[in-house]
Amino acid sequence: MGFSFIHAADMHLDTPFEGIARVSPEIASQLRDASLDAFDGLVDCAIRNDAAFVLLAGDNYDGSVRGVRAQLRMLRGLERLSARGIKTFIINGNHDPPEGWSAVKSWPEGVTVFGHETVASAAVERGGVHLATVHGISFSQRTAGENLAARFTRASAPGFHVGLLHCSAGANTEHESCCPTTVRDLQEAGMNYWALGHVHKREFLCEGGPWIVYPGNLQGRSPKPSECGAKGAVVVEVDGSQVVRVEFAPLDRVRFAVSFVDVSTLADLPALRRMLVQRLEQLRKEHEGRGLLVRAVLRGRGGVHRDLIRLGAVEALCEDLRGECKGMEPFVWWESIQDATRSRIDVEQVRLRGDFLSELVKVAERIGAGEESRAAFFRDVCANLPAARLQGRIPELDGGAEAEELERAVMLALELLEEESDS
């Protein structure tokens, strides 16, 4: 008998977005609701596909002190699923361990929350026909370093077997280790499908024999690589004891998009601005129907580099682009513009010339050779500048930022002096 199920993970319901500041009240409201709206979309997806069951593979909330709004929204969604005869199987992850506080004392009929003491098993039936057996165990602080996959066994039940686990498997290093296991351990447990959680980037560690899947998180929350692009759940179609199809279902309401822009052919800031506007239109078509948080990373060597390294230029360009996006539906917000461009000037060639610019490069290299000398240089600079000119211009710098600022200052000096000598 054929059936389908939905696999989602890492919903982090009602968690705030990271690194987003100064958005309008309207955008802020949409960001606050994005994860909850994505969960509503997950429920709609299960109903639309007439799913036999839904799997939630941990980190359903964000933190052991779970928000009431998130818990009530989740309860309403599970009530909708239960009313349709769709079962839900839930485990806790490292962000929402079972030791945490809960406002919900009882769940609707058809909802199974696996405990953290032992691997438990639950049968799924529809119309009196046995469809599958779901095995699961929740993360707990006591089992954080244990390979929980080793506890799973297929048992003697017929049909399709699913393992539900929040863990670190494969080679992903973007997340802290959580109940670490290996692909081989998962393969040897006898499951037909492993529904994993913890890794926010969608990954298929094994496509058959068995399927081992991270669906990724339901809603991106920051510009980190693992949080960018389309987010959602996977819809799995089964015939008997065989997976016949695994399809990604985009359910997010807001997306982070990173656009890499080569400036090598651009002469000035107006040309760069035009290119960024064109790139934004492409992104809006690519991610149609979603709110967009856009980061542009500028690369390459070109004439516009000289303009970008001037104090406040990148920030002013970003503010200008934000102003043009006001009123767009769905909303667009330029999260940041990051300048990774380089000058056309060859510093190695300048160093060998034996002129004033060559000495400037050598002095800068001596200043930047050590963290203490850089710090002393910035202290001397700040001490000799009027306070009025410093206000809002000199940020708090760590060692890495000092090195970057010194490099930018040297390149700007070289650009300006070279330009003066050519005129």
NUKOLDO-523206 format. One record per residue: residue in three letters; x, z, y of N, C-alpha, C in turn. Coordinates in pm, whole numbers, padded with zeros to 5 digits, always signed. Layout:
ALAXZYXZYXZY
...
// end
This chain:
MET+00084+00000-00120+00000+00000+00000+00088+00000+00125
GLY+00057-00083+00221+00135-00092+00343+00088+00007+00448
PHE+00181+00052+00528+00148+00142+00639+00260+00136+00741
SER+00239+00198+00857+00342+00203+00960+00355+00346+01012
PHE+00470+00376+01069+00488+00504+01135+00575+00485+01259
ILE+00573+00584+01346+00647+00581+01472+00756+00687+01468
HIS+00876+00650+01509+00990+00742+01511+01041+00752+01655
ALA+01034+00872+01712+01084+00898+01847+01170+01023+01845
ALA+01251+01040+01948+01340+01157+01955+01382+01181+02098
ASP+01434+01300+02122+01499+01332+02250+01409+01299+02370
MET+01287+01349+02366+01193+01323+02475+01228+01403+02599
HIS+01283+01523+02583+01321+01609+02696+01209+01612+02800
LEU+01091+01648+02755+00974+01640+02840+00987+01725+02966
ASP+00954+01663+03078+00949+01728+03210+01086+01772+03259
THR+01191+01714+03208+01325+01748+03256+01356+01666+03382
PRO+01428+01723+03479+01459+01648+03602+01562+01539+03577
PHE+01557+01437+03662+01659+01332+03658+01789+01388+03716
GLU+01902+01335+03671+02032+01385+03714+02094+01294+03820
GLY+02148+01356+03925+02224+01282+04025+02141+01199+04120
ILE+02010+01225+04128+01923+01148+04218+01882+01236+04333
ALA+01917+01196+04455+01885+01277+04573+01822+01191+04681
ARG+01751+01256+04771+01697+01195+04893+01603+01080+04868
VAL+01533+01078+04758+01431+00975+04738+01305+01014+04814
SER+01217+00917+04836+01092+00946+04907+01003+01034+04822
PRO+00907+01105+04883+00816+01189+04805+00741+01111+04697
GLU+00706+00984+04727+00632+00904+04629+00719+00875+04507
ILE+00845+00839+04530+00935+00812+04418+00965+00941+04343
ALA+00985+01050+04416+01014+01179+04351+00903+01218+04256
SER+00779+01193+04295+00663+01225+04210+00665+01143+04083
GLN+00699+01015+04094+00706+00930+03975+00820+00970+03882
LEU+00930+01014+03939+01042+01060+03857+01004+01187+03781
ARG+00932+01279+03849+00892+01404+03783+00800+01377+03665
ASP+00715+01275+03678+00616+01247+03574+00663+01148+03469
ALA+00780+01088+03487+00821+00976+03402+00827+01012+03255
SER+00890+01124+03219+00904+01159+03077+00768+01192+03016
LEU+00679+01255+03095+00546+01288+03044+00462+01163+03025
ASP+00474+01071+03120+00400+00944+03107+00451+00863+02989
ALA+00582+00869+02964+00638+00799+02848+00583+00858+02718
PHE+00565+00989+02715+00507+01052+02595+00362+01006+02576
ASP+00286+00996+02684+00150+00943+02673+00153+00802+02616
GLY+00254+00723+02659+00269+00588+02605+00301+00588+02457
LEU+00378+00689+02412+00408+00703+02270+00281+00727+02189
VAL+00195+00813+02239+00067+00840+02172-00016+00713+02167
ASP-00023+00641+02279-00098+00515+02281-00042+00415+02180
CYS+00092+00411+02170+00157+00318+02076+00118+00350+01932
ALA+00116+00480+01897+00078+00519+01761-00066+00481+01730
ILE-00154+00502+01826-00296+00468+01806-00313+00317+01797
ARG-00245+00245+01883-00256+00099+01884-00208+00038+01753
ASN-00105+00097+01693-00050+00046+01567-00117+00107+01444
ASP-00218+00192+01467-00285+00260+01355-00182+00325+01264
ALA-00087+00396+01323+00022+00456+01248-00031+00564+01153
ALA+00032+00574+01038-00004+00680+00944+00049+00815+00992
PHE+00166+00812+01058+00223+00937+01110+00324+00907+01218
VAL+00357+01012+01293+00457+01007+01401+00565+01110+01371
LEU+00692+01072+01390+00806+01160+01369+00872+01190+01502
LEU+00888+01318+01535+00956+01360+01658+01082+01437+01617
ALA+01199+01374+01639+01323+01422+01579+01405+01512+01670
GLY+01340+01604+01739+01411+01709+01811+01437+01682+01957
ASP+01473+01789+02031+01489+01787+02176+01362+01734+02242
ASN+01249+01787+02197+01122+01748+02256+01109+01805+02397
TYR+01167+01922+02418+01175+01982+02551+01321+01990+02592
ASP+01345+02040+02712+01482+02050+02760+01513+02195+02794
GLY+01569+02266+02699+01603+02405+02720+01512+02497+02642
SER+01567+02611+02603+01489+02706+02524+01375+02767+02604
VAL+01388+02774+02738+01278+02818+02823+01199+02693+02860
ARG+01098+02663+02783+01029+02534+02794+00922+02540+02902
GLY+00910+02432+02978+00811+02427+03084+00669+02424+03029
VAL+00582+02497+03095+00442+02501+03053+00378+02363+03065
ARG+00408+02292+03173+00349+02160+03193+00386+02067+03078
ALA+00511+02071+03033+00554+01986+02922+00482+02023+02793
GLN+00468+02152+02766+00405+02195+02641+00256+02158+02639
LEU+00189+02175+02751+00046+02141+02756+00025+01991+02742
ARG+00113+01912+02803+00101+01766+02792+00123+01723+02648
MET+00220+01784+02581+00247+01750+02442+00129+01791+02354
LEU+00072+01907+02381-00043+01953+02303-00160+01855+02315
ARG-00187+01808+02436-00298+01714+02455-00273+01584+02378
GLY-00149+01536+02381-00117+01413+02309-00133+01429+02160
LEU-00089+01542+02106-00102+01565+01962-00247+01585+01921
GLU-00328+01638+02011-00472+01648+01983-00534+01510+01972
ARG-00490+01417+02057-00541+01279+02048-00503+01216+01915
LEU-00379+01237+01872-00336+01181+01744-00413+01242+01628
SER-00429+01373+01632-00501+01441+01525-00644+01392+01514
ALA-00708+01367+01629-00846+01319+01629-00857+01181+01564
ARG-00748+01105+01565-00746+00972+01502-00697+00977+01359
GLY-00670+01094+01308-00621+01106+01170-00474+01071+01154
ILE-00399+01072+01265-00257+01041+01260-00178+01171+01254
LYS-00101+01189+01149-00023+01311+01135+00102+01306+01223
THR+00150+01422+01262+00274+01432+01340+00367+01533+01274
PHE+00493+01494+01258+00594+01581+01200+00702+01606+01305
ILE+00734+01733+01328+00820+01772+01440+00933+01862+01391
ILE+01054+01837+01444+01163+01932+01427+01216+01969+01565
ASN+01287+02082+01571+01352+02124+01694+01497+02078+01694
GLY+01550+02053+01814+01689+02013+01829+01770+02119+01899
ASN+01891+02082+01938+01979+02182+02002+01934+02217+02143
HIS+01850+02133+02206+01800+02166+02339+01669+02244+02336
ASP+01600+02242+02225+01475+02318+02215+01470+02393+02082
PRO+01568+02478+02056+01574+02548+01927+01451+02633+01904
PRO+01416+02657+01778+01296+02734+01747+01302+02877+01799
GLU+01421+02924+01834+01431+03059+01890+01374+03067+02032
GLY+01346+02953+02093+01299+02952+02232+01153+02994+02244
TRP+01114+03022+02368+00977+03065+02399+00880+02948+02387
SER+00758+02977+02342+00656+02873+02329+00523+02924+02381
ALA+00459+02843+02464+00326+02877+02514+00218+02836+02415
VAL+00251+02748+02320+00154+02698+02222+00169+02780+02094
LYS+00066+02855+02059+00072+02941+01941+00022+02871+01815
SER-00058+02768+01830-00106+02693+01714-00124+02547+01752
TRP-00092+02459+01660-00098+02316+01684-00222+02257+01617
PRO-00262+02138+01657-00380+02075+01597-00362+02048+01448
GLU-00472+02029+01381-00468+01993+01239-00392+01861+01224
GLY-00308+01855+01124-00229+01733+01103-00092+01738+01165
VAL-00061+01846+01239+00073+01861+01299+00154+01957+01213
THR+00273+01913+01173+00365+01997+01095+00492+02017+01175
VAL+00526+02142+01202+00652+02176+01268+00743+02239+01161
PHE+00850+02169+01127+00939+02220+01022+01022+02337+01074
GLY+01037+02439+00992+01117+02554+01028+01265+02528+01013
HIS+01345+02634+01036+01491+02617+01034+01557+02692+00919
GLU+01477+02753+00833+01536+02828+00722+01574+02737+00605
THR+01483+02651+00566+01507+02560+00452+01447+02424+00481
VAL+01493+02323+00408+01429+02191+00416+01293+02199+00349
ALA+01189+02162+00422+01054+02162+00368+01007+02018+00349
SER+00907+02000+00266+00854+01866+00238+00703+01866+00258
ALA+00652+01755+00309+00507+01741+00332+00464+01601+00292
ALA+00352+01594+00222+00300+01465+00176+00212+01402+00283
VAL+00212+01271+00286+00123+01195+00374+00029+01113+00287
GLU-00099+01136+00304-00201+01061+00229-00298+00996+00327
ARG-00353+00885+00285-00456+00818+00365-00557+00759+00268
GLY-00682+00798+00286-00787+00750+00196-00766+00791+00053
GLY-00704+00909+00032-00679+00957-00102-00560+00894-00170
VAL-00486+00808-00098-00369+00741-00155-00242+00805-00098
HIS-00150+00841-00183-00021+00898-00140+00065+00787-00079
LEU+00106+00806+00047+00187+00706+00115+00335+00742+00119
ALA+00364+00868+00154+00503+00904+00178+00521+01055+00167
THR+00647+01095+00159+00685+01236+00167+00786+01250+00278
VAL+00759+01342+00371+00850+01367+00483+00921+01499+00459
HIS+01054+01495+00466+01136+01614+00449+01203+01647+00582
GLY+01201+01773+00623+01261+01805+00752+01307+01949+00763
ILE+01400+01970+00855+01447+02103+00889+01487+02102+01036
SER+01454+02209+01108+01488+02218+01249+01630+02271+01268
PHE+01690+02230+01377+01817+02288+01421+01794+02434+01460
SER+01893+02516+01437+01893+02651+01494+02035+02686+01532
GLN+02050+02787+01616+02183+02826+01659+02272+02862+01540
ARG+02212+02916+01435+02289+02959+01318+02340+02841+01236
THR+02273+02726+01245+02313+02611+01163+02380+02502+01245
ALA+02421+02534+01369+02476+02432+01460+02593+02356+01401
GLY+02678+02425+01323+02796+02359+01267+02780+02318+01122
GLU+02661+02337+01066+02640+02307+00924+02594+02164+00903
ASN+02640+02104+00795+02594+01971+00756+02460+01986+00685
LEU+02352+01981+00762+02219+02004+00706+02174+01891+00614
ALA+02234+01773+00627+02196+01662+00540+02222+01696+00394
ALA+02319+01783+00368+02353+01820+00231+02241+01899+00164
ARG+02148+01951+00241+02037+02029+00184+01921+01940+00136
PHE+01919+01813+00178+01806+01726+00147+01819+01670+00005
THR+01705+01671-00066+01696+01604-00197+01564+01530-00205
ARG+01564+01421-00277+01444+01337-00285+01331+01404-00361
ALA+01361+01490-00456+01260+01553-00542+01192+01447-00629
SER+01081+01484-00690+01019+01396-00790+00898+01319-00739
ALA+00859+01340-00613+00740+01272-00562+00761+01121-00556
PRO+00659+01044-00589+00673+00898-00586+00667+00846-00443
GLY+00687+00715-00429+00666+00650-00300+00782+00659-00205
PHE+00749+00653-00079+00844+00642+00031+00887+00781+00077
HIS+01019+00801+00096+01071+00931+00137+01144+00920+00271
VAL+01111+01013+00361+01170+01015+00495+01244+01147+00516
GLY+01365+01138+00572+01439+01257+00613+01436+01268+00765
LEU+01396+01385+00815+01382+01408+00959+01486+01512+01000
LEU+01583+01471+01084+01698+01557+01111+01754+01531+01250
HIS+01793+01638+01318+01861+01631+01448+02008+01661+01421
CYS+02095+01562+01440+02234+01580+01395+02327+01480+01461
SER+02456+01502+01440+02560+01408+01482+02605+01330+01359
ALA+02583+01201+01361+02626+01114+01251+02690+00990+01310
GLY+02778+00928+01236+02844+00809+01287+02957+00845+01381
ALA+02994+00749+01469+03113+00765+01552+03082+00794+01697
ASN+02957+00824+01732+02921+00847+01872+02987+00974+01925
THR+03055+00961+02039+03126+01076+02097+03070+01118+02232
GLU+02957+01058+02274+02900+01090+02405+02824+01222+02405
HIS+02792+01275+02288+02714+01397+02280+02793+01505+02206
GLU+02765+01630+02240+02830+01740+02171+02792+01738+02023
SER+02883+01788+01941+02858+01789+01798+02741+01881+01764
CYS+02654+01832+01677+02533+01907+01639+02505+01880+01491
CYS+02515+01983+01408+02491+01968+01264+02560+01841+01212
PRO+02692+01832+01223+02763+01707+01193+02748+01665+01047
THR+02731+01534+01029+02720+01477+00895+02782+01338+00896
THR+02778+01271+00784+02833+01136+00773+02727+01042+00718
VAL+02751+00913+00739+02660+00813+00684+02654+00824+00532
ARG+02768+00849+00469+02770+00861+00323+02683+00979+00277
ASP+02693+01092+00347+02609+01207+00311+02461+01170+00318
LEU+02424+01097+00421+02284+01057+00437+02243+00960+00327
GLN+02332+00868+00294+02300+00769+00190+02280+00835+00054
GLU+02352+00943+00029+02347+01005-00103+02229+01100-00122
ALA+02150+01120-00018+02040+01217-00027+01914+01158-00091
GLY+01910+01027-00111+01796+00967-00180+01678+00931-00093
MET+01693+00933+00040+01583+00897+00129+01571+00744+00140
ASN+01453+00698+00178+01434+00557+00210+01459+00531+00359
TYR+01435+00635+00440+01451+00620+00586+01494+00755+00642
TRP+01599+00752+00725+01641+00872+00796+01598+00859+00942
ALA+01513+00951+00986+01468+00957+01125+01552+01061+01197
LEU+01652+01014+01271+01748+01103+01335+01718+01122+01483
GLY+01766+01232+01535+01764+01259+01678+01898+01315+01721
HIS+01921+01317+01852+02038+01375+01919+02114+01271+02001
VAL+02133+01150+01951+02204+01046+02023+02104+00968+02109
HIS+02132+00957+02239+02036+00897+02332+02041+00744+02336
LYS+02143+00686+02278+02150+00541+02270+02094+00495+02136
ARG+02008+00394+02140+01947+00344+02017+02055+00287+01925
GLU+02058+00336+01800+02159+00293+01704+02099+00281+01564
PHE+02134+00174+01495+02096+00156+01356+02225+00171+01274
LEU+02245+00291+01221+02368+00318+01146+02370+00248+01012
CYS+02252+00221+00959+02241+00153+00830+02105+00085+00824
GLU+02102-00042+00790+01977-00118+00783+01943-00147+00638
GLY+01891-00046+00573+01855-00061+00432+01951+00015+00343
GLY+01894+00075+00239+01971+00144+00137+02041+00272+00176
PRO+01985+00363+00256+01857+00360+00326+01874+00314+00471
TRP+01761+00305+00544+01766+00287+00688+01806+00421+00750
ILE+01903+00416+00842+01946+00536+00915+01940+00501+01063
VAL+01848+00566+01137+01813+00518+01271+01812+00632+01373
TYR+01879+00607+01485+01859+00683+01608+01773+00595+01700
PRO+01652+00637+01737+01571+00553+01825+01614+00559+01971
GLY+01706+00652+02004+01740+00675+02144+01636+00764+02209
ASN+01663+00802+02333+01565+00889+02401+01447+00808+02453
LEU+01339+00880+02482+01213+00815+02522+01217+00768+02666
GLN+01293+00838+02751+01300+00807+02893+01441+00838+02942
GLY+01509+00737+02999+01641+00760+03055+01636+00859+03169
ARG+01749+00933+03187+01748+01041+03287+01865+01035+03385
SER+01960+00944+03367+02076+00938+03455+02142+00801+03441
PRO+02240+00771+03527+02308+00641+03516+02415+00635+03407
LYS+02428+00736+03322+02524+00730+03213+02495+00608+03125
PRO+02597+00548+03065+02573+00430+02980+02466+00451+02873
SER+02464+00570+02811+02366+00594+02705+02224+00611+02758
GLU+02209+00625+02891+02077+00646+02950+02021+00520+03016
CYS+02101+00415+03022+02060+00293+03092+01981+00199+03001
GLY+01906+00110+03066+01832+00008+02991+01701+00058+02936
ALA+01638-00026+02853+01506+00005+02798+01513+00123+02703
LYS+01414+00212+02712+01406+00330+02627+01267+00336+02564
GLY+01260+00402+02447+01130+00412+02381+01142+00466+02241
ALA+01064+00410+02149+01059+00454+02010+01070+00333+01920
VAL+01075+00356+01788+01072+00245+01694+00946+00253+01609
VAL+00890+00136+01582+00774+00123+01495+00824+00069+01362
VAL+00798+00143+01255+00849+00108+01123+00733+00067+01033
GLU+00743-00051+00975+00641-00099+00882+00694-00089+00739
VAL+00611-00036+00649+00652-00010+00512+00555-00076+00415
ASP+00608-00131+00309+00526-00184+00200+00572-00114+00072
GLY+00489-00024+00021+00528+00051-00098+00640+00148-00065
SER+00756+00123-00121+00872+00209-00093+00981+00133-00019
GLN+00944+00020+00045+01041-00063+00114+01007-00078+00262
VAL+01106-00061+00348+01089-00092+00490+01093-00244+00506
VAL+00990-00299+00567+00984-00444+00584+01011-00486+00729
ARG+01000-00389+00820+01024-00425+00961+01048-00298+01042
VAL+01147-00304+01133+01171-00197+01229+01177-00263+01367
GLU+01086-00224+01453+01074-00290+01584+01080-00187+01696
PHE+01160-00216+01798+01169-00128+01914+01047-00144+02002
ALA+00992-00032+02048+00877-00032+02139+00919+00033+02270
PRO+00937-00045+02378+00975+00015+02507+00859+00097+02564
LEU+00886+00222+02597+00781+00312+02644+00817+00384+02774
ASP+00938+00362+02823+00981+00431+02945+00905+00381+03067
ARG+00899+00463+03169+00830+00429+03294+00928+00398+03406
VAL+01050+00451+03395+01154+00431+03496+01282+00394+03422
ARG+01358+00299+03477+01482+00258+03412+01601+00264+03507
PHE+01713+00304+03449+01841+00294+03517+01903+00160+03480
ALA+01952+00090+03581+02018-00038+03557+02150-00039+03633
VAL+02257-00078+03566+02389-00090+03628+02424-00237+03636
SER+02458-00284+03755+02492-00425+03775+02637-00436+03821
PHE+02717-00511+03747+02857-00532+03782+02868-00661+03863
VAL+02926-00650+03982+02930-00763+04076+03074-00799+04107
ASP+03110-00925+04084+03244-00976+04115+03244-01025+04260
VAL+03330-00966+04344+03332-00999+04487+03438-01102+04522
SER+03507-01157+04423+03625-01241+04450+03594-01364+04534
THR+03469-01411+04531+03434-01531+04609+03365-01497+04740
LEU+03352-01370+04772+03276-01328+04890+03369-01299+05007
ALA+03331-01350+05123+03418-01338+05240+03391-01213+05321
ASP+03265-01164+05323+03232-01053+05411+03112-00975+05358
LEU+03074-00869+05429+02963-00783+05386+02829-00855+05383
PRO+02795-00940+05481+02667-01013+05470+02657-01096+05341
ALA+02768-01158+05301+02765-01236+05176+02744-01144+05056
LEU+02807-01026+05058+02787-00929+04950+02644-00881+04947
ARG+02589-00855+05064+02450-00808+05069+02355-00911+05009
ARG+02375-01038+05042+02290-01144+04987+02301-01147+04835
MET+02422-01131+04784+02440-01133+04639+02369-01014+04575
LEU+02376-00897+04636+02311-00779+04580+02159-00794+04581
VAL+02106-00854+04685+01961-00878+04691+01919-00974+04580
GLN+01998-01079+04557+01969-01173+04448+01977-01104+04312
ARG+02079-01019+04295+02094-00948+04169+01975-00855+04145
LEU+01926-00794+04252+01810-00705+04238+01687-00782+04192
GLU+01667-00900+04245+01552-00980+04202+01561-01014+04053
GLN+01680-01041+04006+01698-01067+03863+01664-00943+03780
LEU+01709-00827+03828+01681-00702+03756+01531-00672+03754
ARG+01463-00699+03862+01318-00672+03867+01242-00760+03767
LYS+01288-00883+03750+01225-00971+03651+01257-00924+03509
GLU+01382-00882+03490+01426-00837+03357+01354-00710+03314
HIS+01326-00621+03409+01263-00492+03379+01125-00483+03444
GLU+01050-00590+03434+00920-00600+03500+00828-00485+03459
GLY+00759-00430+03558+00662-00325+03531+00718-00184+03531
ARG+00851-00171+03549+00914-00039+03551+00972-00009+03688
GLY+00968+00120+03726+01044+00164+03841+01192+00149+03809
LEU+01273+00114+03911+01415+00087+03887+01503+00176+03973
LEU+01603+00236+03910+01711+00306+03978+01837+00225+03952
VAL+01893+00165+04058+01997+00063+04042+02130+00115+04094
ARG+02235+00097+04014+02371+00123+04056+02448-00008+04053
ALA+02513-00042+04163+02598-00161+04168+02744-00118+04162
VAL+02820-00181+04074+02964-00155+04063+03035-00282+04108
LEU+03109-00272+04218+03175-00387+04277+03317-00399+04221
ARG+03352-00519+04176+03482-00543+04114+03546-00667+04173
GLY+03677-00681+04146+03747-00804+04184+03827-00788+04311
ARG+03903-00892+04343+03986-00898+04463+03928-01003+04556
GLY+03906-00968+04682+03850-01064+04774+03854-01013+04916
GLY+03816-01101+05010+03819-01066+05151+03728-00951+05188
VAL+03619-00934+05112+03524-00828+05145+03581-00689+05115
HIS+03687-00682+05036+03748-00552+05006+03790-00480+05133
ARG+03840-00555+05229+03887-00496+05354+03773-00427+05428
ASP+03656-00485+05422+03539-00425+05489+03488-00303+05412
LEU+03494-00311+05281+03437-00203+05199+03515-00073+05211
ILE+03648-00082+05234+03727+00042+05237+03723+00110+05373
ARG+03655+00052+05470+03639+00120+05598+03546+00240+05581
LEU+03572+00344+05656+03497+00469+05644+03348+00446+05661
GLY+03270+00482+05561+03124+00477+05570+03062+00342+05542
ALA+03144+00239+05514+03089+00104+05497+03000+00094+05374
VAL+03046+00146+05261+02968+00137+05137+02838+00215+05150
GLU+02845+00334+05208+02725+00416+05225+02624+00347+05317
ALA+02674+00284+05424+02584+00214+05516+02517+00095+05449
LEU+02592+00022+05367+02536-00092+05294+02426-00044+05199
CYS+02453+00066+05131+02353+00120+05037+02226+00162+05110
GLU+02241+00228+05224+02124+00271+05302+02044+00150+05351
ASP+02113+00046+05391+02046-00076+05438+01962-00137+05326
LEU+02018-00143+05206+01945-00200+05093+01827-00112+05054
ARG+01843+00019+05062+01732+00109+05033+01616+00085+05129
GLY+01650+00065+05257+01545+00041+05355+01465-00085+05325
GLU+01532-00188+05276+01461-00313+05245+01367-00298+05125
CYS+01394-00200+05040+01313-00183+04919+01191-00093+04940
LYS+01176-00038+05058+01062+00051+05083+00931-00024+05060
GLY+00840+00039+04990+00709-00020+04966+00701-00111+04846
MET+00812-00135+04779+00808-00221+04659+00731-00151+04547
GLU+00654-00228+04473+00582-00178+04357+00612-00268+04237
PRO+00655-00210+04125+00702-00072+04107+00822-00044+04198
PHE+00849+00083+04220+00950+00121+04317+01090+00077+04274
VAL+01177+00060+04372+01319+00034+04350+01398+00131+04438
TRP+01501+00192+04381+01589+00281+04457+01733+00249+04421
TRP+01812+00214+04524+01954+00193+04501+02019+00329+04483
GLU+02051+00364+04360+02109+00495+04330+02245+00510+04394
SER+02328+00406+04389+02459+00409+04454+02522+00271+04447
ILE+02623+00252+04532+02711+00136+04523+02851+00190+04505
GLN+02918+00152+04398+03051+00202+04368+03153+00091+04391
ASP+03251+00121+04475+03352+00022+04511+03473+00034+04420
ALA+03490-00063+04330+03608-00069+04243+03687-00197+04273
THR+03670-00250+04396+03741-00373+04433+03887-00343+04465
ARG+03967-00447+04471+04108-00434+04503+04147-00538+04608
SER+04252-00505+04682+04302-00594+04786+04370-00717+04725
ARG+04374-00824+04803+04450-00942+04761+04600-00921+04777
ILE+04636-00819+04853+04778-00791+04876+04842-00742+04747
ASP+04955-00798+04713+05031-00757+04595+05127-00646+04637
VAL+05095-00522+04600+05175-00407+04641+05318-00418+04588
GLU+05335-00471+04468+05469-00486+04411+05555-00577+04498
GLN+05496-00686+04546+05570-00777+04633+05604-00713+04766
VAL+05509-00635+04819+05533-00566+04946+05648-00466+04931
ARG+05652-00393+04821+05756-00293+04798+05897-00355+04802
LEU+05909-00478+04759+06040-00543+04749+06083-00614+04878
ARG+05996-00617+04979+06027-00697+05097+06131-00633+05189
GLY+06144-00500+05188+06243-00434+05272+06206-00425+05418
ASP+06077-00438+05452+06034-00427+05590+05955-00298+05610
PHE+05886-00290+05726+05811-00168+05758+05702-00141+05654
LEU+05631-00243+05611+05523-00225+05513+05580-00175+05380
SER+05699-00223+05347+05765-00175+05225+05793-00027+05233
GLU+05841+00021+05349+05868+00163+05367+05739+00245+05363
LEU+05630+00188+05418+05501+00256+05415+05455+00281+05272
VAL+05471+00180+05187+05432+00193+05046+05516+00301+04978
LYS+05645+00302+05006+05732+00399+04940+05702+00542+04985
VAL+05672+00560+05114+05636+00693+05163+05507+00741+05097
ALA+05409+00652+05087+05281+00688+05025+05301+00725+04879
GLU+05390+00655+04811+05415+00686+04670+05481+00823+04654
ARG+05571+00858+04749+05632+00990+04743+05528+01100+04768
ILE+05438+01077+04861+05332+01174+04890+05241+01191+04770
GLY+05209+01081+04706+05113+01084+04596+05173+01116+04461
ALA+05303+01143+04458+05370+01164+04329+05323+01290+04258
GLY+05280+01390+04331+05236+01515+04269+05114+01570+04338
GLU+05039+01649+04266+04914+01703+04321+04942+01795+04439
GLU+05050+01875+04433+05081+01967+04543+05118+01893+04671
SER+05197+01787+04656+05236+01711+04775+05117+01640+04837
ARG+05026+01589+04754+04905+01526+04809+04821+01626+04885
ALA+04803+01745+04824+04722+01848+04889+04783+01890+05022
ALA+04917+01904+05025+04985+01943+05149+04967+01835+05256
PHE+04973+01708+05215+04955+01599+05309+04815+01603+05371
PHE+04713+01623+05290+04576+01626+05343+04555+01748+05433
ARG+04620+01860+05400+04608+01977+05488+04670+01949+05624
ASP+04787+01883+05624+04854+01850+05750+04770+01754+05833
VAL+04712+01654+05767+04628+01558+05838+04510+01628+05904
CYS+04442+01711+05826+04324+01780+05878+04360+01877+05990
ALA+04478+01940+05981+04519+02037+06082+04547+01970+06216
ASN+04583+01842+06213+04621+01773+06336+04513+01681+06392
LEU+04394+01688+06335+04282+01609+06386+04183+01701+06456
PRO+04122+01655+06567+04022+01738+06636+03906+01769+06543
ALA+03851+01890+06554+03741+01933+06466+03621+01841+06479
ALA+03595+01792+06598+03477+01706+06619+03488+01577+06541
ARG+03610+01525+06526+03629+01401+06453+03623+01423+06302
LEU+03652+01547+06261+03652+01577+06118+03514+01597+06062
GLN+03421+01644+06147+03291+01685+06096+03220+01572+06023
GLY+03187+01597+05896+03115+01499+05816+03199+01386+05763
ARG+03331+01388+05790+03416+01277+05751+03515+01311+05639
ILE+03561+01435+05635+03658+01474+05533+03587+01557+05427
PRO+03564+01502+05309+03494+01576+05204+03587+01675+05135
GLU+03526+01764+05060+03605+01851+04973+03663+01765+04861
LEU+03795+01764+04850+03859+01674+04754+03929+01753+04645
ASP+03917+01705+04522+04000+01759+04415+04121+01669+04401
GLY+04207+01700+04302+04330+01624+04286+04307+01476+04266
GLY+04208+01440+04181+04181+01301+04153+04126+01229+04275
ALA+04037+01295+04349+03979+01234+04469+04084+01215+04577
GLU+04177+01310+04590+04284+01296+04688+04368+01172+04658
ALA+04401+01151+04531+04480+01034+04493+04406+00905+04528
GLU+04276+00904+04501+04195+00785+04529+04187+00759+04680
GLU+04165+00866+04758+04155+00850+04902+04287+00804+04962
LEU+04398+00857+04910+04528+00816+04959+04552+00668+04931
GLU+04516+00624+04812+04533+00482+04778+04450+00394+04870
ARG+04326+00436+04895+04238+00358+04984+04296+00352+05125
ALA+04350+00465+05173+04406+00469+05307+04527+00375+05319
VAL+04613+00377+05218+04731+00290+05219+04691+00144+05217
MET+04593+00110+05133+04550-00030+05125+04487-00076+05255
LEU+04411+00013+05320+04351-00024+05448+04461-00046+05552
ALA+04563+00041+05554+04674+00025+05648+04747-00107+05623
LEU+04773-00138+05497+04840-00265+05464+04756-00384+05508
GLU+04627-00379+05485+04539-00489+05525+04545-00510+05676
LEU+04530-00400+05752+04525-00410+05896+04659-00455+05954
LEU+04769-00401+05904+04901-00438+05954+04936-00583+05918
GLU+04897-00623+05799+04921-00762+05757+04840-00857+05843
GLU+04717-00817+05872+04631-00900+05958+04690-00912+06098
GLU+04743-00800+06151+04802-00800+06284+04926-00888+06290
SER+05007-00883+06184+05129-00964+06182+05100-01113+06170
ASP+04985-01147+06109+04947-01288+06094+04887-01347+06221
SER+04840-01260+06312+04770-01311+06432+04867-01343+06544
// end
